[in-house]
Every structure is written in C-alpha cells, then in structure tokens.
Amino acid sequence: MDRFFELEIPYLVIMLFFMAVILFVTTRSFMPKGAFKKGMLGVFTIFAIMIGLHFYVTTARMQGVKNIFNEGKVIICENKMRRTISQSVLISKKFGWRIEGDYFKNPNFERDFHMARCVDYAPIAAKEKSKEH
C-alpha cells in the first residue's frame, strides 16, 4: 500500500480537488435533485479506474525495468534535476548501479532514481545509405 500512495498521491490530490468542486456545485439550490449522488459517483468512478490503471501500468513497467537491469542490460532514467539537453541517465550494473527497494543507487552519482521514471534503453543507430542512390 505504501507503493500505491508513493506513486499515486498527486493523482489522489487532483481527484480530491475535483470531488470538492463537484460537492460545491451539486449542493447549490439551482441543481436538480440527485445531482450530488450522480456527480460524486461518476467522478469517483472515473478517477478510480484511471488511477488504478495508471498504478497497474506503472508497476508493470517497474517490474520490467527491474528484470532488464538484473539481466545486466542498460536502462534509461529521466533526470529532472539537470535541465539540459542530456537530462537522461543510462543505468546498468556495469556502471556501478544497484537496486535498493524501488530506487537505483550509485555511490558516484549525486542522486537516486525511482524505477517509475525509467524505461528500457534502445539506442538508435543510423541506417547505411543504399548503393543504388
């Protein structure tokens, strides 16, 4: 459950904001009877499905990244701290990285990376020019 709150707390806060707006609007005198119940149930259902789906997709990707890392392959993680062209970091066991919980850590690097911000690394290679040209 800790992982759920760690990954989804921003979306839960957004959901609570929308629920508060629905609460305020549907309890006004100009709203028809039943608007509160329909509005709250509708918004809660939509957000619950979206948050649940996001959690499932994120944790599945995290498990895939963990498996790729444990196989000794390279993954790429987003570095939000450094806002330059090279804001991504390549992570692999051969570069000295290790896993602690849901984080990649390296004693030679200034910060840790959460697995939720990482994906498989597939370098792009230039294609050879055709001789028919």
Summary of the structure (lengths in Angstrom):
residues: 133
radius of gyration: 22.0
end to end distance: 59.1
largest distance: 76.3
contacts: 296
relative contact order: 0.12
helix: 50%
strand: 14%
